[in-house]
């Protein structure tokens, strides 16, 4: 799966609990791919060592809310969401709320 923006960004999908738990915790190098968590309504950035952009989507892939430049130790809720994308810093500027997320 790839996120189609000004450049193609690979998307990694985490479904197992062990993958979800680890995700970006204690990762020091900058994020270069998007990470998708299905069935997630809460973004937890505790123990992240970098800033990220967040994108909550519904089942159809329509963007419900965007958060840019989210720092560590934040907890963000979106109860109508189906999934969550952790995006590299600065990519949320190319997305709009209410539009479909460009994934192939």
Secondary structure, 3 states (H helix, E strand, C coil): CEEECCCEEEEEEECCHHHHHHCCECCCCCCCCEEEEECCCEEECCCECCCEEEEEECCCCEEEEEEEEECCCCEEECCCCCEEEEECCCHHHHCCCCCECCEC
